[in-house]
Amino acid sequence: MTATLKERPEIVDAPYAIRAIKAEVARARLRLTLSDGVTVEIPVKALGAPWTKTSQAQIARVRLRMGGSWLWWDDLGEGLVLDELLAATLRLNPAALLARQSRGRRASPAKRAAARKNGRKGGRPRKVVQ
């Protein structure tokens, strides 16, 4: 069974957010297609309980929720947050994920222009100490 993102993608409409656009379970592997085009395969046994203690048919009935930032199984009454799942199973640094999210909050055009102007003058003006 394959779950594709059908419910309200505007919930997570930030360009810097990682979200799943497709999830499927086949041959004891959870296959996720992410919004940036990356495909990740995670062994179901890496998910731990209760996923390792249920049938393949139940695990295959995965749904994407919250704009693709959650994976949810109605049969189990359990879900996984995508950021936490990727950090834990792929051994990613959570700080790196937060840094990726903050990239979408870069300086405004006015701040960029001021930084360029200050750079031409030799950098940020020094504090005047009296």
N, C-alpha and C positions, 0 to 999 in steps of 0.2 A: 504494500500500500504506500502511496506517495501523498505527502501533504504539501500543498503549495499555499503561498500567502494569498488569502482571499479577503481577510478581514482588516479593514481600516489601516492601510499602510501609513496613513498620515500620523498615526500615533507616534511613530518613530521616524520623523521625516528629516532628521539631521544628516548632512552628508558625511559626517565623521563617525556615525554610529555603525557598528557591525550588527547585521541582522541576517537571519536565515530567510531565504526566499523559497527554499525547497528542502524537504526532509523525507527520507525514505529509509526503510530497514529491509535489508536483504542479506542472506548468508551470515547472520549474526553480527552485522555491522550497521551502524547508524551513519548514513551518508547525508551530509549537509552541504547545500550549495549556498554560499554567503552572498551578500549584496554586492561585494566587490569582485565577484566572479570566481573566487577561490572555492574549491570543493574539498571538504574534509571528511575522512572516514574514521570513525571511532569504533573499536570493538565494543559490543554490548557488555561484555564482561568488565570493561573498564568503568562502566557506569555504576557498578555495585548493586546492592539491594535497593529497591525491590525488583529492578530490571533483570537481574540474573536469576531470580526465582519465579519468573513468569514465563508464559508460553511465547513463542515467536509471533503467533497471531495477535496476541495482546500488545506486544511491543511494536508491531507493525502499524498499529492504529495510533500513530502520533499526529498531533495537530500543532500548527504554529499559532501562537497567540501574541498579543501585545506588539503587533507590527513585526513579528518575526524575532523578537528578542527573548521569547520563551518557547520551550518545547513542552507540550502538555499531553498526557495520556489520561483520557477519561476513565478507562477501565481500571487504572491503578489509583486514580485520584492523586497523581503525582506529576510534578513538572520539574524542569531544569531551566535555569537562567542561562542564556547562551554565553554571556561573558564569563560566568563562573565555570561553565562546562569547558570552554576552550582553555581557560587558564589552568584548570586542574588536569585535564587529560592530555593537553599538549605541552604541559609544563611551561606555560608562558608566565612572564613576570606581570603581575597585576598592575604594577606601576607603569609598565609599557602600554597596557591597554588604556589606562587613564590618560597617558600622554597622547595617545592616538585620538582619544575623544576630545582633548583640549585643543587639538589642531584646528578644529572647526571654529574656535573662538579667538581667532587671530586679530591683530590690530585693525582698527578701522582705517579707511583711506586717509583721514586727517592725521592719524597717528603715524602712519607710514610716511606721509609727506613731511611731517615735523622731524621724524628721525633722519630722513634724507638731508633735510636742510641743516640739522645739527651736525651730521656727518661731514658735510662740505665745509663747515666751520671748524672742524677738528674734533668733533664729538660733543658730548653733553657738556653744557657750561658747568664750570666748577662752582661749588658753594662758596659764597663769600663769608669768611669767618672774621668776626670783629672782636 
